[in-house]
């Protein structure tokens, strides 16, 4: 789901520079991290380089050696690396999908009126947004929108996309696909005086850190971007999962000032409703920007299937199943936090969201290997940027049985 990133703290290396690749060493323990230049490949008849040449090594491929080592554990693999839901899809959502399965016609790219109403009502409840002047649009999951947003907004090689210093890799991937320059920065002063910023990504609660950004910080970002004519895209997929802090949406009046100009919020039903397999997400915010996204998406065929749209209506209209799932994650978080801190790990941030951001103050790959030898697979922090090189990310998405077994393995 996520791509591996390398480069300087602020300005990332371009696609033609070095990348790392994980090589399995004898016995499956450890790795050789080799730098290899991206191939300047040109096919027959001098065809241009493939689009994949702009992108880094696919993140999860680099965990293959550690995954094999963890899977060899006598008691089996405990996979805490990916935030993949493991709990059942709620029955009312499955029923809505089944009831809408006789769908021979093309669905609406804009979503059915019922879906648009359900999205608007949920955003009003969960984000504190007003419904007047709010644009909404269903998307094929949230990752699809994140990856293609720069392209859909017309961002190109002369433009800059700002992402957090430790960030979900697809923000950078989307900028690379558009040919834009990426700047990693957590403060506006670090961005510098460049007038070329077209898009600023914020993520709260953060993936992988679980960090919650205060409303005052988000308001400064919105004001700064508006002064420069840039768009603020807020990834809020983990907004309902506040534990030690209460996340605030960029659509909240205390952040956007009651105007959605230049602001987009990205949401997903993957974790809230266990719909990762349905690919169900949406974007809300500036109606002019949403209208532009809709125009382009109509041409590109980026459409949520009709049965999934019906399932989304059911999911967004029901809070009981979401609260039950939230409580499952809360219990798993308590158990995993106690297990890892009891084993000498330090949890940083992690006040919200679906992950623990942990460190033993060593290279993240050493930590990955140490855990893999105990049958536990986690994500290397460097996946999310150079600043994460001494951390690992632990997901709360394993079964209760596996979560309960973690403490014993860490003590072994």
C-alpha positions in Angstrom: 0.0 0.0 0.0 2.9 2.4 0.6 6.1 3.3 -1.2 9.6 3.5 0.1 11.2 7.0 0.2 14.8 8.2 0.4 16.4 11.6 0.2 17.2 14.8 2.0 15.0 16.0 4.9 13.3 18.7 2.9 13.8 18.2 -0.8 13.6 14.6 -1.9 15.7 13.0 -4.5 14.2 12.9 -7.9 13.3 9.6 -9.6 16.6 9.4 -11.4 18.7 9.1 -8.2 19.5 6.2 -5.9 17.0 4.0 -4.1 17.4 1.2 -1.6 16.5 -2.3 -2.1 16.1 -5.1 0.5 18.2 -8.2 -0.3 17.6 -11.4 1.6 20.9 -12.6 3.2 21.8 -16.2 3.9 19.6 -17.7 6.6 16.9 -15.0 6.2 18.3 -12.8 9.0 19.4 -9.2 8.3 19.7 -7.6 4.9 21.9 -5.8 2.5 20.6 -2.4 1.8 22.0 -1.7 -1.7 21.8 1.6 -3.5 21.0 1.2 -7.1 20.4 3.9 -9.7 17.0 4.0 -11.4 17.5 2.5 -14.8 17.4 5.1 -17.6 15.3 2.6 -19.6 14.1 3.3 -23.0 12.3 0.6 -24.9 12.0 -0.2 -28.6 11.7 2.7 -31.0 13.1 5.0 -28.3 9.9 4.9 -26.3 9.9 7.0 -23.1 10.8 5.6 -19.7 7.9 3.8 -18.0 6.0 5.8 -15.4 7.2 3.3 -12.7 10.7 4.7 -13.2 9.5 7.9 -11.4 8.5 5.8 -8.3 10.6 4.3 -5.5 10.7 0.6 -4.6 7.3 -0.6 -3.4 7.4 -0.4 0.3 6.1 -3.8 1.4 8.3 -5.7 -1.0 11.3 -4.6 1.1 9.8 -6.5 4.1 9.9 -9.9 2.3 13.0 -11.2 4.2 11.7 -10.1 7.6 8.3 -11.5 6.8 9.8 -14.9 5.9 11.8 -14.9 9.1 8.8 -14.0 11.2 6.6 -16.6 9.5 9.2 -19.3 10.4 8.5 -18.8 14.1 7.2 -22.0 15.6 3.9 -20.3 16.7 3.4 -18.5 13.4 3.4 -15.0 12.2 1.9 -12.0 14.1 1.6 -9.3 11.4 1.6 -5.8 12.9 3.1 -4.2 9.8 0.1 -3.2 7.6 -3.1 -1.5 8.8 -5.3 -4.2 7.2 -8.6 -4.7 9.0 -9.2 -8.3 10.2 -12.6 -7.9 11.7 -15.8 -8.8 9.8 -17.7 -6.3 7.7 -20.8 -5.4 9.7 -23.9 -7.3 8.5 -26.0 -4.2 7.7 -23.3 -3.1 5.3 -23.0 -6.5 3.6 -26.8 -6.6 3.3 -26.8 -3.2 1.6 -24.2 -4.3 -0.8 -26.1 -7.5 -1.6 -29.4 -5.6 -2.1 -27.7 -3.3 -4.6 -25.9 -6.1 -6.5 -28.3 -6.1 -9.4 -26.6 -3.0 -11.0 -26.4 -3.4 -14.8 -26.1 0.3 -15.5 -23.2 2.7 -15.1 -23.0 4.4 -11.7 -22.8 8.1 -11.1 -19.2 9.4 -10.7 -20.6 12.1 -8.4 -22.4 9.4 -6.3 -26.1 8.9 -5.9 -28.1 11.6 -4.2 -28.5 9.3 -1.2 -24.7 8.9 -0.9 -24.0 12.6 -1.3 -26.5 13.3 1.5 -25.0 10.6 3.7 -21.4 11.9 3.2 -22.6 15.5 3.9 -24.5 14.5 7.1 -21.5 12.4 8.4 -19.0 15.3 7.7 -21.3 17.6 9.6 -21.4 15.2 12.6 -17.8 14.1 12.7 -16.0 17.2 11.4 -18.2 19.9 12.8 -18.6 21.3 9.2 -21.5 23.3 8.0 -23.4 21.8 5.1 -23.9 25.1 3.2 -21.3 25.4 0.4 -19.7 22.0 1.1 -18.7 19.9 -1.9 -18.5 16.1 -1.5 -17.4 13.4 -3.9 -17.0 9.6 -3.4 -13.6 8.1 -4.3 -12.3 4.6 -5.0 -10.8 4.4 -1.5 -8.6 7.2 -0.2 -5.3 6.1 -1.6 -6.5 6.5 -5.2 -7.3 10.1 -4.5 -4.1 10.8 -2.6 -2.0 9.4 -5.4 -3.8 11.2 -8.2 -4.8 14.5 -6.5 -1.7 16.5 -7.8 -2.4 15.3 -11.3 -6.2 16.0 -11.0 -5.4 19.5 -9.8 -3.1 20.2 -12.8 0.1 20.3 -10.7 3.2 19.6 -12.8 7.0 19.9 -13.1 7.2 23.6 -12.2 5.3 23.1 -8.9 6.0 22.1 -5.3 4.0 19.8 -3.1 4.6 20.0 0.6 4.3 16.9 2.8 5.1 16.2 6.5 8.6 15.2 7.4 7.4 11.8 8.4 4.5 10.9 6.2 2.3 8.3 4.4 4.4 7.6 1.3 1.7 8.0 -1.2 1.8 11.8 -0.8 5.2 11.8 -2.4 4.2 9.1 -4.9 1.4 11.4 -6.1 3.7 14.3 -6.5 6.2 12.1 -8.4 3.5 10.9 -10.8 2.7 14.5 -11.6 6.4 15.4 -12.0 6.3 17.9 -9.2 9.0 18.6 -6.6 8.4 17.4 -3.0 9.4 19.3 0.1 9.2 17.6 3.5 8.4 20.1 6.2 6.4 20.3 9.4 6.6 24.1 9.8 5.8 26.8 7.3 9.2 28.6 7.8 11.0 25.4 6.7 9.2 25.6 3.3 11.0 28.8 2.5 10.0 31.7 0.2 9.2 29.6 -2.9 6.1 30.9 -4.7 5.7 27.5 -6.4 3.8 25.7 -3.7 0.6 24.4 -5.1 -0.5 21.7 -2.6 0.2 21.2 1.1 -0.6 17.9 2.7 -1.5 17.7 6.4 -2.3 14.5 8.2 -3.9 14.4 11.6 -4.0 12.0 13.3 -0.8 11.2 11.6 0.2 8.0 9.8 2.6 6.6 11.1 3.1 8.7 14.2 -0.4 9.1 15.6 0.4 12.8 16.1 -2.6 15.1 16.5 -2.2 18.6 15.1 -3.8 21.4 17.1 -6.5 23.5 15.5 -4.2 26.6 15.8 -1.5 24.9 13.8 -4.0 23.8 11.1 -5.4 27.3 10.9 -2.0 28.8 10.3 -1.4 26.3 7.4 -4.8 27.2 5.9 -4.1 30.9 6.1 -0.6 30.5 4.7 -1.8 28.5 1.8 -4.7 30.9 1.0 -2.2 33.8 0.8 -0.3 31.9 -1.9 -3.2 30.4 -3.7 -2.3 26.9 -2.7 -4.6 24.0 -1.8 -4.5 22.3 1.6 -5.4 18.6 1.5 -6.0 17.1 4.9 -5.8 13.3 5.2 -8.3 12.6 8.0 -8.7 8.9 7.6 -8.1 8.3 11.3 -10.1 11.2 12.6 -12.6 9.0 14.6 -9.7 7.3 16.4 -8.7 9.8 19.1 -7.3 8.2 22.2 -5.2 10.6 24.3 -6.1 13.7 22.2 -9.1 14.8 20.3 -8.4 15.3 16.6 -9.9 18.3 14.7 -10.9 18.4 11.1 -9.6 21.0 8.6 -13.3 21.5 7.9 -14.0 22.7 11.4 -14.9 26.4 11.6 -12.0 27.0 14.1 -9.6 25.9 11.4 -11.2 27.0 8.1 -13.0 30.1 9.5 -16.3 28.9 8.1 -15.1 29.0 4.5 -14.0 25.9 2.5 -12.0 27.9 0.0 -8.8 26.0 -1.0 -9.4 23.2 1.5 -10.1 19.5 1.0 -10.5 16.8 3.6 -9.9 13.1 2.6 -11.7 10.3 4.5 -12.0 6.6 4.3 -14.3 3.8 5.5 -11.6 1.2 5.5 -10.8 1.3 9.2 -14.0 2.9 10.6 -16.2 0.2 9.0 -13.7 -2.5 7.9 -14.3 -1.7 4.2 -10.7 -1.8 3.0 -11.8 -4.5 0.5 -14.7 -2.3 -0.8 -12.4 0.6 -1.7 -14.8 3.2 -0.2 -13.6 6.8 0.5 -14.6 10.4 -0.2 -13.4 13.9 -0.3 -15.1 17.0 1.1 -14.5 20.7 1.0 -14.1 23.5 -1.5 -17.1 23.1 -3.9 -15.1 24.6 -6.8 -12.2 22.2 -6.3 -14.6 19.2 -5.8 -16.4 20.2 -9.1 -13.1 20.3 -10.9 -12.2 16.9 -9.5 -15.5 15.6 -10.7 -15.1 16.9 -14.2 -11.7 15.2 -14.6 -12.8 12.0 -12.9 -15.8 11.7 -15.3 -13.3 11.6 -18.2 -11.0 9.2 -16.5 -13.7 6.7 -15.4 -12.8 7.0 -11.7 -16.2 5.8 -10.4 -17.2 4.0 -7.2 -19.3 0.9 -8.1 -23.0 1.2 -7.5 -23.2 -1.6 -4.9 -20.3 0.0 -3.0 -22.1 3.3 -3.1 -25.1 1.7 -1.5 -22.9 0.0 1.2 -21.3 3.4 1.9 -24.7 4.9 2.6 -25.4 2.2 5.1 -22.0 2.6 6.8 -22.2 6.3 7.1 -25.7 6.3 8.4 -24.9 3.9 11.3 -22.6 4.8 14.2 -23.1 1.7 16.4 -20.9 -0.6 14.4 -18.2 2.2 14.1 -18.2 2.6 17.9 -17.9 -1.1 18.4 -14.9 -1.3 16.1 -13.3 1.7 17.8 -13.6 -0.1 21.1 -11.8 -3.2 19.6 -9.0 -0.9 18.5 -8.9 0.8 21.9 -8.4 -2.5 23.7 -5.8 -3.7 21.3 -3.9 -0.4 21.7 -3.9 -0.7 25.5 -2.5 -4.3 25.2 0.1 -3.6 22.6 1.3 -0.4 24.3 1.8 -2.2 27.6 3.6 -5.1 25.9 6.0 -3.0 23.9 6.8 -0.4 26.6 7.2 -3.3 29.1 9.8 -4.7 26.7 11.9 -1.5 26.7 10.3 0.3 23.7 9.4 4.0 23.9 6.2 5.2 22.3 6.3 8.6 20.8 3.2 10.6 19.9 0.7 7.7 19.2 -2.0 9.7 20.9 -4.5 8.9 18.1 -4.9 6.8 15.0 -4.4 3.1 14.2 -0.6 2.7 15.1 2.0 2.9 17.7 5.2 4.8 16.8 7.9 3.0 18.7 11.7 3.2 19.1 14.6 1.4 20.9 16.9 4.2 19.7 18.6 2.0 17.1 18.4 1.6 13.4 14.9 0.6 12.5 16.0 -2.4 10.5 17.7 -3.8 13.6 14.4 -3.5 15.4 12.5 -5.1 12.5 14.9 -8.1 12.6 14.8 -8.4 16.4 11.0 -8.6 16.3 10.9 -10.9 13.3 13.0 -13.4 15.2 10.1 -13.5 17.7 7.6 -14.0 14.9 6.4 -10.3 14.9 6.4 -8.3 11.7 6.3 -4.5 11.9 6.9 -1.6 9.4 10.3 0.0 9.3 10.1 3.7 10.2 12.2 4.7 7.2 9.3 3.8 4.9 7.8 7.1 6.0 10.9 9.3 5.4 14.5 9.6 6.6 13.4 11.1 9.9 11.8 7.8 10.8 15.0 5.8 10.5 15.1 4.9 14.3 11.4 4.0 14.7 9.0 1.2 13.7 5.3 1.4 13.2 3.0 -1.1 14.9 -0.6 -1.5 13.7 -3.6 -2.3 15.9 -5.2 -4.5 13.3 -4.3 -8.0 14.3 -6.8 -10.4 15.9 -7.4 -10.3 19.7 -5.7 -13.7 20.0 -2.5 -12.5 18.3 -2.4 -9.2 20.2 -2.6 -11.1 23.5 0.3 -13.3 22.4 2.7 -10.3 21.7 3.8 -9.7 25.3 4.9 -13.3 25.7 6.9 -13.3 22.6 8.6 -10.0 23.5 9.6 -11.5 26.8 11.2 -14.6 25.2 
